[in-house]
Amino acid sequence: MLSTLYEWFPFLETFAEQFPTVFAALNAGFLQTLKLFAVTLIGAIPLGLLISLGSMSKFKPLSGFIKAVIWVVRGTPLMLQLLIIYYFPGLVWGNPIWGSGESGRFIASCAAFIFNYACYFAEIYRGGIQSVPVGQSEAGLVLGMSRSQIFFKVTLLQMVKRIVPPMSNEIITLVKDTSLSRIIALQELIWAGQAFTKGSHGISGAIWPLFFTGIYYLLFSGVLTILFNRLEKRLSYFKV
């Protein structure tokens, strides 16, 4: 039956022969994508909160400087930031601080993604914090709470509920933005799929692996969407 099918559709035989090799390469690329995604979140979520607090500081030089940095980061392409962060130390200072090879490219990508997304998260945090009525902080002071207690026990809890939708959008965008790291030759998912168009593992001129990379992204984004929807329902007891 298979031989008859291959006679009718010759490309299926080639597909069946190539699929195990392509699947293994795409899995390796997706693992790199997943690592970059996870490290970015671990670094950007707390850093974004610190940047947000700095941007709202009453010390004007500090808040002004941080706001300027956020403006630059949000106003320039992430791809450009990747190129500058990776190549600048070696080309200008003569000191390639990231090291060589795949590990060096991965570290540089993590640094660029963490800083970029921390600035975006900072604005989301700022909006969430400022949306909490000032009267609640004043009530906390009247009750004898310290400012840190008010922030962590009153403001932060309400902020979490308010920022889940915009944060979820940014995090799902991060899933797709990880593909930009291929600009510095990080061998992530898109790199792995595109390699078969140029010649990889003895396969050349095959474009179908790129369509399978789309399936990886769709499934990953779908899982995150389900998780964030459940999180929103869990936080529904915060009435805003």
Summary of the structure (lengths in Angstrom):
residues: 240
radius of gyration: 23.0
end to end distance: 62.2
largest distance: 82.9
contacts: 702
relative contact order: 0.14
helix: 84%
strand: 1%
